[in-house]
């Protein structure tokens, strides 16, 4: 997926709506990528990444966190 987006060599942060064990286990093999769920997202993670990939399912979780 990262190669298709042209992000294979860049630091990337993937934000998921809920815990997905398969994505988490697969991402451990990638050097420059981190995977978090929307409730664990923080400003350091965002500023440390060159690319931010947000799944559609995580948008509602992010909106509820930001509207508090």
N, CA, C and O atoms as a CHARMM CRD file, in Angstrom:
* protein
*
  272
    1    1 UNK  N      0.82300  -1.18400   0.00000 PROA 1      0.00000
    2    1 UNK  CA     0.00000   0.00000   0.00000 PROA 1      0.00000
    3    1 UNK  C      0.87100   1.25200   0.00000 PROA 1      0.00000
    4    1 UNK  O      0.59700   2.19100  -0.74800 PROA 1      0.00000
    5    2 UNK  N      1.92000   1.28000   0.83100 PROA 2      0.00000
    6    2 UNK  CA     2.77600   2.45600   0.88200 PROA 2      0.00000
    7    2 UNK  C      3.51500   2.67900  -0.42800 PROA 2      0.00000
    8    2 UNK  O      3.72100   3.82100  -0.83800 PROA 2      0.00000
    9    3 UNK  N      3.91000   1.60700  -1.08100 PROA 3      0.00000
   10    3 UNK  CA     4.58000   1.73500  -2.38200 PROA 3      0.00000
   11    3 UNK  C      3.63600   2.31400  -3.42400 PROA 3      0.00000
   12    3 UNK  O      4.04200   3.13900  -4.24300 PROA 3      0.00000
   13    4 UNK  N      2.39800   1.89200  -3.39800 PROA 4      0.00000
   14    4 UNK  CA     1.41500   2.39500  -4.35800 PROA 4      0.00000
   15    4 UNK  C      1.16200   3.89000  -4.15800 PROA 4      0.00000
   16    4 UNK  O      0.87600   4.60600  -5.11800 PROA 4      0.00000
   17    5 UNK  N      1.26500   4.35600  -2.92700 PROA 5      0.00000
   18    5 UNK  CA     1.06800   5.77600  -2.63200 PROA 5      0.00000
   19    5 UNK  C      2.35400   6.58700  -2.78400 PROA 5      0.00000
   20    5 UNK  O      2.33100   7.81200  -2.66500 PROA 5      0.00000
   21    6 UNK  N      3.47700   5.91000  -3.04600 PROA 6      0.00000
   22    6 UNK  CA     4.75900   6.59400  -3.17000 PROA 6      0.00000
   23    6 UNK  C      5.34800   6.98600  -1.83700 PROA 6      0.00000
   24    6 UNK  O      6.11200   7.94800  -1.75700 PROA 6      0.00000
   25    7 UNK  N      5.00800   6.25700  -0.78300 PROA 7      0.00000
   26    7 UNK  CA     5.44800   6.59300   0.57200 PROA 7      0.00000
   27    7 UNK  C      6.36100   5.54000   1.18600 PROA 7      0.00000
   28    7 UNK  O      6.55000   5.52900   2.40200 PROA 7      0.00000
   29    8 UNK  N      6.92500   4.66600   0.38200 PROA 8      0.00000
   30    8 UNK  CA     7.70800   3.54900   0.91100 PROA 8      0.00000
   31    8 UNK  C      8.95600   4.01200   1.65100 PROA 8      0.00000
   32    8 UNK  O      9.36900   3.35700   2.60800 PROA 8      0.00000
   33    9 UNK  N      9.56800   5.11200   1.24100 PROA 9      0.00000
   34    9 UNK  CA    10.81600   5.56300   1.85200 PROA 9      0.00000
   35    9 UNK  C     10.62800   6.70300   2.84300 PROA 9      0.00000
   36    9 UNK  O     11.61500   7.24900   3.33600 PROA 9      0.00000
   37   10 UNK  N      9.40400   7.07400   3.14400 PROA 10     0.00000
   38   10 UNK  CA     9.13200   8.20000   4.03200 PROA 10     0.00000
   39   10 UNK  C      8.52600   7.71300   5.33800 PROA 10     0.00000
   40   10 UNK  O      7.89500   6.65700   5.38600 PROA 10     0.00000
   41   11 UNK  N      8.72700   8.50200   6.41200 PROA 11     0.00000
   42   11 UNK  CA     8.08100   8.19600   7.68500 PROA 11     0.00000
   43   11 UNK  C      6.59100   8.38300   7.50900 PROA 11     0.00000
   44   11 UNK  O      6.14300   9.42700   7.03600 PROA 11     0.00000
   45   12 UNK  N      5.82400   7.38200   7.88500 PROA 12     0.00000
   46   12 UNK  CA     4.37900   7.50000   7.73100 PROA 12     0.00000
   47   12 UNK  C      3.67600   7.04100   9.00400 PROA 12     0.00000
   48   12 UNK  O      4.17000   6.18800   9.74200 PROA 12     0.00000
   49   13 UNK  N      2.53400   7.62100   9.23000 PROA 13     0.00000
   50   13 UNK  CA     1.69200   7.29000  10.37000 PROA 13     0.00000
   51   13 UNK  C      0.33200   6.90400   9.83800 PROA 13     0.00000
   52   13 UNK  O     -0.32500   7.69700   9.16400 PROA 13     0.00000
   53   14 UNK  N     -0.09600   5.69100  10.13600 PROA 14     0.00000
   54   14 UNK  CA    -1.39000   5.17700   9.70300 PROA 14     0.00000
   55   14 UNK  C     -2.33200   5.20700  10.89300 PROA 14     0.00000
   56   14 UNK  O     -2.05100   4.60800  11.93200 PROA 14     0.00000
   57   15 UNK  N     -3.45000   5.90500  10.74000 PROA 15     0.00000
   58   15 UNK  CA    -4.43800   6.04500  11.81500 PROA 15     0.00000
   59   15 UNK  C     -5.63900   5.17900  11.47200 PROA 15     0.00000
   60   15 UNK  O     -6.27500   5.35900  10.43300 PROA 15     0.00000
   61   16 UNK  N     -5.94300   4.23100  12.36200 PROA 16     0.00000
   62   16 UNK  CA    -7.07500   3.32400  12.18200 PROA 16     0.00000
   63   16 UNK  C     -8.19500   3.68200  13.14200 PROA 16     0.00000
   64   16 UNK  O     -7.95100   4.28700  14.18500 PROA 16     0.00000
   65   17 UNK  N     -9.40500   3.31700  12.80100 PROA 17     0.00000
   66   17 UNK  CA   -10.55300   3.57800  13.65400 PROA 17     0.00000
   67   17 UNK  C    -10.61600   2.64400  14.85200 PROA 17     0.00000
   68   17 UNK  O    -11.03400   3.04500  15.93900 PROA 17     0.00000
   69   18 UNK  N    -10.21300   1.43300  14.65700 PROA 18     0.00000
   70   18 UNK  CA   -10.22100   0.44400  15.73900 PROA 18     0.00000
   71   18 UNK  C     -9.02700  -0.48400  15.54900 PROA 18     0.00000
   72   18 UNK  O     -8.42700  -0.52700  14.47500 PROA 18     0.00000
   73   19 UNK  N     -8.69400  -1.21000  16.57800 PROA 19     0.00000
   74   19 UNK  CA    -7.53900  -2.09900  16.53700 PROA 19     0.00000
   75   19 UNK  C     -7.74200  -3.19100  15.49400 PROA 19     0.00000
   76   19 UNK  O     -8.76400  -3.87800  15.48900 PROA 19     0.00000
   77   20 UNK  N     -6.76200  -3.34200  14.61600 PROA 20     0.00000
   78   20 UNK  CA    -6.77300  -4.37300  13.59300 PROA 20     0.00000
   79   20 UNK  C     -5.47400  -5.15300  13.73900 PROA 20     0.00000
   80   20 UNK  O     -4.40700  -4.66800  13.36200 PROA 20     0.00000
   81   21 UNK  N     -5.56400  -6.33800  14.27700 PROA 21     0.00000
   82   21 UNK  CA    -4.37600  -7.12400  14.59700 PROA 21     0.00000
   83   21 UNK  C     -3.54700  -7.43300  13.35500 PROA 21     0.00000
   84   21 UNK  O     -2.31800  -7.40700  13.42100 PROA 21     0.00000
   85   22 UNK  N     -4.18400  -7.72200  12.23200 PROA 22     0.00000
   86   22 UNK  CA    -3.44600  -8.04600  11.00900 PROA 22     0.00000
   87   22 UNK  C     -2.63500  -6.85900  10.50700 PROA 22     0.00000
   88   22 UNK  O     -1.48400  -7.02400  10.10400 PROA 22     0.00000
   89   23 UNK  N     -3.21400  -5.68000  10.52700 PROA 23     0.00000
   90   23 UNK  CA    -2.48700  -4.48500  10.07600 PROA 23     0.00000
   91   23 UNK  C     -1.33600  -4.19100  11.02700 PROA 23     0.00000
   92   23 UNK  O     -0.24000  -3.84300  10.58800 PROA 23     0.00000
   93   24 UNK  N     -1.57700  -4.32700  12.32000 PROA 24     0.00000
   94   24 UNK  CA    -0.52700  -4.07100  13.30600 PROA 24     0.00000
   95   24 UNK  C      0.63600  -5.03500  13.12500 PROA 24     0.00000
   96   24 UNK  O      1.79100  -4.61000  13.11300 PROA 24     0.00000
   97   25 UNK  N      0.35400  -6.31900  12.98600 PROA 25     0.00000
   98   25 UNK  CA     1.41800  -7.30600  12.82100 PROA 25     0.00000
   99   25 UNK  C      2.16700  -7.11200  11.51000 PROA 25     0.00000
  100   25 UNK  O      3.38300  -7.29600  11.46100 PROA 25     0.00000
  101   26 UNK  N      1.46900  -6.74800  10.46300 PROA 26     0.00000
  102   26 UNK  CA     2.11100  -6.51900   9.16900 PROA 26     0.00000
  103   26 UNK  C      2.99700  -5.28600   9.19800 PROA 26     0.00000
  104   26 UNK  O      4.05500  -5.27000   8.56900 PROA 26     0.00000
  105   27 UNK  N      2.58600  -4.26300   9.91100 PROA 27     0.00000
  106   27 UNK  CA     3.33200  -3.01200   9.91500 PROA 27     0.00000
  107   27 UNK  C      4.61200  -3.08400  10.73500 PROA 27     0.00000
  108   27 UNK  O      5.47400  -2.21600  10.59400 PROA 27     0.00000
  109   28 UNK  N      4.75900  -4.07600  11.57500 PROA 28     0.00000
  110   28 UNK  CA     5.98800  -4.20200  12.35900 PROA 28     0.00000
  111   28 UNK  C      7.19800  -4.43000  11.47400 PROA 28     0.00000
  112   28 UNK  O      8.32100  -4.13200  11.88300 PROA 28     0.00000
  113   29 UNK  N      7.00000  -4.94800  10.27800 PROA 29     0.00000
  114   29 UNK  CA     8.10500  -5.21100   9.36300 PROA 29     0.00000
  115   29 UNK  C      8.54500  -3.97800   8.59000 PROA 29     0.00000
  116   29 UNK  O      9.58100  -4.01200   7.92700 PROA 29     0.00000
  117   30 UNK  N      7.80100  -2.91300   8.65600 PROA 30     0.00000
  118   30 UNK  CA     8.12500  -1.69400   7.91900 PROA 30     0.00000
  119   30 UNK  C      8.93500  -0.75300   8.80600 PROA 30     0.00000
  120   30 UNK  O      8.54200  -0.46200   9.93600 PROA 30     0.00000
  121   31 UNK  N     10.06700  -0.27900   8.29000 PROA 31     0.00000
  122   31 UNK  CA    10.96600   0.55500   9.08400 PROA 31     0.00000
  123   31 UNK  C     10.37300   1.90200   9.46700 PROA 31     0.00000
  124   31 UNK  O     10.39800   2.28500  10.63700 PROA 31     0.00000
  125   32 UNK  N      9.85400   2.60100   8.51200 PROA 32     0.00000
  126   32 UNK  CA     9.48100   3.99700   8.71300 PROA 32     0.00000
  127   32 UNK  C      7.99800   4.22200   8.91100 PROA 32     0.00000
  128   32 UNK  O      7.49100   5.29100   8.57000 PROA 32     0.00000
  129   33 UNK  N      7.29300   3.25300   9.45000 PROA 33     0.00000
  130   33 UNK  CA     5.85600   3.45700   9.61200 PROA 33     0.00000
  131   33 UNK  C      5.40200   3.07000  11.01300 PROA 33     0.00000
  132   33 UNK  O      5.95400   2.16600  11.64000 PROA 33     0.00000
  133   34 UNK  N      4.39700   3.76800  11.47700 PROA 34     0.00000
  134   34 UNK  CA     3.74800   3.48100  12.75200 PROA 34     0.00000
  135   34 UNK  C      2.25400   3.38200  12.51000 PROA 34     0.00000
  136   34 UNK  O      1.70900   4.02800  11.61500 PROA 34     0.00000
  137   35 UNK  N      1.59900   2.56200  13.32300 PROA 35     0.00000
  138   35 UNK  CA     0.15400   2.39700  13.23600 PROA 35     0.00000
  139   35 UNK  C     -0.43600   2.69000  14.60800 PROA 35     0.00000
  140   35 UNK  O      0.00900   2.13300  15.61200 PROA 35     0.00000
  141   36 UNK  N     -1.43500   3.56300  14.65100 PROA 36     0.00000
  142   36 UNK  CA    -2.13600   3.87200  15.89800 PROA 36     0.00000
  143   36 UNK  C     -3.63100   3.87900  15.63300 PROA 36     0.00000
  144   36 UNK  O     -4.07200   4.03900  14.49500 PROA 36     0.00000
  145   37 UNK  N     -4.40300   3.70400  16.69200 PROA 37     0.00000
  146   37 UNK  CA    -5.84300   3.88700  16.56600 PROA 37     0.00000
  147   37 UNK  C     -6.15200   5.35000  16.88600 PROA 37     0.00000
  148   37 UNK  O     -5.34700   6.03000  17.52200 PROA 37     0.00000
  149   38 UNK  N     -7.28100   5.82100  16.45800 PROA 38     0.00000
  150   38 UNK  CA    -7.58800   7.24600  16.55200 PROA 38     0.00000
  151   38 UNK  C     -7.55300   7.77900  17.98300 PROA 38     0.00000
  152   38 UNK  O     -7.20800   8.94200  18.19100 PROA 38     0.00000
  153   39 UNK  N     -7.89700   6.96600  18.96300 PROA 39     0.00000
  154   39 UNK  CA    -7.88400   7.43500  20.34900 PROA 39     0.00000
  155   39 UNK  C     -6.46600   7.57800  20.89700 PROA 39     0.00000
  156   39 UNK  O     -6.27900   8.23600  21.92000 PROA 39     0.00000
  157   40 UNK  N     -5.46700   6.98700  20.25400 PROA 40     0.00000
  158   40 UNK  CA    -4.07500   7.06900  20.70400 PROA 40     0.00000
  159   40 UNK  C     -3.26200   8.09400  19.92600 PROA 40     0.00000
  160   40 UNK  O     -2.06500   8.24100  20.17200 PROA 40     0.00000
  161   41 UNK  N     -3.87700   8.79400  19.00700 PROA 41     0.00000
  162   41 UNK  CA    -3.17400   9.76100  18.17900 PROA 41     0.00000
  163   41 UNK  C     -2.71800  10.93800  19.03000 PROA 41     0.00000
  164   41 UNK  O     -3.47500  11.42600  19.86900 PROA 41     0.00000
  165   42 UNK  N     -1.48600  11.39700  18.82000 PROA 42     0.00000
  166   42 UNK  CA    -0.96400  12.53100  19.56900 PROA 42     0.00000
  167   42 UNK  C     -0.19200  13.45900  18.64800 PROA 42     0.00000
  168   42 UNK  O      0.12400  13.09700  17.51400 PROA 42     0.00000
  169   43 UNK  N      0.10600  14.64300  19.12900 PROA 43     0.00000
  170   43 UNK  CA     0.76200  15.64900  18.29500 PROA 43     0.00000
  171   43 UNK  C      2.18500  15.25900  17.94000 PROA 43     0.00000
  172   43 UNK  O      2.64900  15.57800  16.84600 PROA 43     0.00000
  173   44 UNK  N      2.89200  14.57800  18.83400 PROA 44     0.00000
  174   44 UNK  CA     4.25000  14.15400  18.50100 PROA 44     0.00000
  175   44 UNK  C      4.23800  13.16900  17.33800 PROA 44     0.00000
  176   44 UNK  O      5.06200  13.27900  16.43000 PROA 44     0.00000
  177   45 UNK  N      3.32900  12.22100  17.35200 PROA 45     0.00000
  178   45 UNK  CA     3.23600  11.25200  16.26700 PROA 45     0.00000
  179   45 UNK  C      2.95200  11.91400  14.93400 PROA 45     0.00000
  180   45 UNK  O      3.51000  11.52300  13.90900 PROA 45     0.00000
  181   46 UNK  N      2.08400  12.91600  14.94500 PROA 46     0.00000
  182   46 UNK  CA     1.75300  13.63100  13.71500 PROA 46     0.00000
  183   46 UNK  C      2.94700  14.44100  13.21900 PROA 46     0.00000
  184   46 UNK  O      3.27600  14.40400  12.03300 PROA 46     0.00000
  185   47 UNK  N      3.59100  15.16800  14.12000 PROA 47     0.00000
  186   47 UNK  CA     4.71100  16.02100  13.70000 PROA 47     0.00000
  187   47 UNK  C      5.95700  15.22000  13.34800 PROA 47     0.00000
  188   47 UNK  O      6.80300  15.71200  12.60100 PROA 47     0.00000
  189   48 UNK  N      6.09600  14.00600  13.86000 PROA 48     0.00000
  190   48 UNK  CA     7.25000  13.16700  13.57000 PROA 48     0.00000
  191   48 UNK  C      7.11400  12.44900  12.22800 PROA 48     0.00000
  192   48 UNK  O      8.11100  11.95000  11.70800 PROA 48     0.00000
  193   49 UNK  N      5.94000  12.38300  11.66400 PROA 49     0.00000
  194   49 UNK  CA     5.71200  11.66400  10.40800 PROA 49     0.00000
  195   49 UNK  C      5.75100  12.62700   9.22300 PROA 49     0.00000
  196   49 UNK  O      5.33100  13.78000   9.32300 PROA 49     0.00000
  197   50 UNK  N      6.25700  12.13500   8.11800 PROA 50     0.00000
  198   50 UNK  CA     6.23300  12.91200   6.87300 PROA 50     0.00000
  199   50 UNK  C      4.87500  12.79000   6.19800 PROA 50     0.00000
  200   50 UNK  O      4.42500  13.71900   5.52600 PROA 50     0.00000
  201   51 UNK  N      4.22100  11.64400   6.37500 PROA 51     0.00000
  202   51 UNK  CA     2.92500  11.38600   5.74500 PROA 51     0.00000
  203   51 UNK  C      1.95400  10.84600   6.77900 PROA 51     0.00000
  204   51 UNK  O      2.30700  10.01200   7.61200 PROA 51     0.00000
  205   52 UNK  N      0.74200  11.33000   6.71200 PROA 52     0.00000
  206   52 UNK  CA    -0.32200  10.89900   7.60700 PROA 52     0.00000
  207   52 UNK  C     -1.40900  10.24000   6.76800 PROA 52     0.00000
  208   52 UNK  O     -1.97500  10.86200   5.86900 PROA 52     0.00000
  209   53 UNK  N     -1.69200   8.98800   7.06700 PROA 53     0.00000
  210   53 UNK  CA    -2.71300   8.23200   6.33900 PROA 53     0.00000
  211   53 UNK  C     -3.83100   7.93600   7.32300 PROA 53     0.00000
  212   53 UNK  O     -3.63000   7.22600   8.30800 PROA 53     0.00000
  213   54 UNK  N     -5.00100   8.48000   7.05400 PROA 54     0.00000
  214   54 UNK  CA    -6.13500   8.34600   7.96900 PROA 54     0.00000
  215   54 UNK  C     -7.18500   7.47500   7.29900 PROA 54     0.00000
  216   54 UNK  O     -7.63700   7.77300   6.19400 PROA 54     0.00000
  217   55 UNK  N     -7.56900   6.40100   7.97300 PROA 55     0.00000
  218   55 UNK  CA    -8.61000   5.53300   7.41700 PROA 55     0.00000
  219   55 UNK  C     -9.97100   6.20500   7.57700 PROA 55     0.00000
  220   55 UNK  O    -10.16700   7.03700   8.46400 PROA 55     0.00000
  221   56 UNK  N    -10.87600   5.84300   6.73300 PROA 56     0.00000
  222   56 UNK  CA   -12.21900   6.43500   6.77300 PROA 56     0.00000
  223   56 UNK  C    -12.91700   6.13400   8.09400 PROA 56     0.00000
  224   56 UNK  O    -13.66600   6.96600   8.60600 PROA 56     0.00000
  225   57 UNK  N    -12.67400   4.95300   8.64500 PROA 57     0.00000
  226   57 UNK  CA   -13.33300   4.57600   9.89800 PROA 57     0.00000
  227   57 UNK  C    -12.81000   5.36100  11.10000 PROA 57     0.00000
  228   57 UNK  O    -13.48400   5.41700  12.12800 PROA 57     0.00000
  229   58 UNK  N    -11.63500   5.96400  10.99900 PROA 58     0.00000
  230   58 UNK  CA   -11.08300   6.70500  12.12500 PROA 58     0.00000
  231   58 UNK  C    -11.57000   8.14900  12.19000 PROA 58     0.00000
  232   58 UNK  O    -11.36600   8.81500  13.20500 PROA 58     0.00000
  233   59 UNK  N    -12.19500   8.63900  11.15500 PROA 59     0.00000
  234   59 UNK  CA   -12.62000  10.04000  11.10700 PROA 59     0.00000
  235   59 UNK  C    -13.66200  10.35100  12.17900 PROA 59     0.00000
  236   59 UNK  O    -13.59100  11.40600  12.80900 PROA 59     0.00000
  237   60 UNK  N    -14.61900   9.46600  12.39700 PROA 60     0.00000
  238   60 UNK  CA   -15.63100   9.72700  13.43200 PROA 60     0.00000
  239   60 UNK  C    -14.99900   9.74500  14.82200 PROA 60     0.00000
  240   60 UNK  O    -15.39600  10.54200  15.67100 PROA 60     0.00000
  241   61 UNK  N    -14.02900   8.88200  15.05800 PROA 61     0.00000
  242   61 UNK  CA   -13.33000   8.88500  16.33700 PROA 61     0.00000
  243   61 UNK  C    -12.53300  10.15800  16.55000 PROA 61     0.00000
  244   61 UNK  O    -12.49900  10.69900  17.65500 PROA 61     0.00000
  245   62 UNK  N    -11.89000  10.63900  15.49100 PROA 62     0.00000
  246   62 UNK  CA   -11.13900  11.89100  15.58500 PROA 62     0.00000
  247   62 UNK  C    -12.06100  13.07800  15.81000 PROA 62     0.00000
  248   62 UNK  O    -11.74100  13.97600  16.59000 PROA 62     0.00000
  249   63 UNK  N    -13.20300  13.08900  15.13200 PROA 63     0.00000
  250   63 UNK  CA   -14.15300  14.18000  15.32100 PROA 63     0.00000
  251   63 UNK  C    -14.67400  14.23000  16.75000 PROA 63     0.00000
  252   63 UNK  O    -14.83200  15.31400  17.31200 PROA 63     0.00000
  253   64 UNK  N    -14.94200  13.08400  17.33700 PROA 64     0.00000
  254   64 UNK  CA   -15.43100  13.08500  18.71600 PROA 64     0.00000
  255   64 UNK  C    -14.35600  13.52200  19.69500 PROA 64     0.00000
  256   64 UNK  O    -14.66800  14.15400  20.70500 PROA 64     0.00000
  257   65 UNK  N    -13.08700  13.19800  19.42000 PROA 65     0.00000
  258   65 UNK  CA   -12.00800  13.65100  20.28600 PROA 65     0.00000
  259   65 UNK  C    -11.80500  15.16500  20.18800 PROA 65     0.00000
  260   65 UNK  O    -11.53400  15.82800  21.19000 PROA 65     0.00000
  261   66 UNK  N    -11.93600  15.69300  19.00100 PROA 66     0.00000
  262   66 UNK  CA   -11.69700  17.11800  18.80000 PROA 66     0.00000
  263   66 UNK  C    -12.85400  17.99200  19.25200 PROA 66     0.00000
  264   66 UNK  O    -12.65800  19.18100  19.50300 PROA 66     0.00000
  265   67 UNK  N    -14.05300  17.43700  19.36200 PROA 67     0.00000
  266   67 UNK  CA   -15.23300  18.20500  19.76600 PROA 67     0.00000
  267   67 UNK  C    -15.47000  18.21700  21.26800 PROA 67     0.00000
  268   67 UNK  O    -16.50100  18.71100  21.72400 PROA 67     0.00000
  269   68 UNK  N    -14.55200  17.69200  22.03000 PROA 68     0.00000
  270   68 UNK  CA   -14.73200  17.66600  23.49700 PROA 68     0.00000
  271   68 UNK  C    -14.57500  19.01600  24.09700 PROA 68     0.00000
  272   68 UNK  O    -14.69500  19.16800  25.31300 PROA 68     0.00000
